[in-house]
């Protein structure tokens, strides 16, 4: 099925560094969601964005809903070892329709001490 | 805060057997979604229910069926299991509304790992 283009595919960073990842789409989305998934566990919602141009923070995480509605980015500041995992962006084309999520391909983050 | 509950967490079945996965959404969430995730892949949408009615259908095999009950919990029934059905199965739920608007923001459960031998 359709996927969002998410980059980078993987990152190796040192503890304390900032991280940035993004998602782009050829389609417009009305909602952008960012999830983190640990191995064998369910995706955990990090940030939800509902409005074009919206910038939202959750602790060390900041995400923005692109003004064109076709992209979003996630920043993690001062990374720590527990940030390790796979980060997925996901988009919803419409609201109020129990729509399926379109997922990005994921960014695997590894943090070294 | 209450989360989505899935049971069982792990399930091992033989080929051609049947399996039933259960999902209990977050309280006051009226919409349930089922996803399948293979190793190294992103979750793939199977089916969703809103107010006990099927709302959307994805790449769900005909061997699978699902329903949502009056208490909003959902069950995914899988028959004639094949080796390729081995995967993580996630249920997600979304609330009726957020600030007066329906958002369909989906909260995932911990998943059921199905292994077909």
Interface residues (C-beta under 8 A of the other chain):
Chain A: X1 X3 X31 X33 X35 X40 X41 X42 X43 X44 X45 X48 X50 X88 X90 X92 X95 X96 X97 X98 X99 X100 X101 X103 X104 X105 X106
Chain B: X4 X6 X31 X33 X35 X42 X43 X44 X45 X48 X49 X50 X55 X56 X58 X59 X88 X90 X92 X94 X101 X102 X103 X104 X105 X106 X107 X108 X109 X110 X111 X113
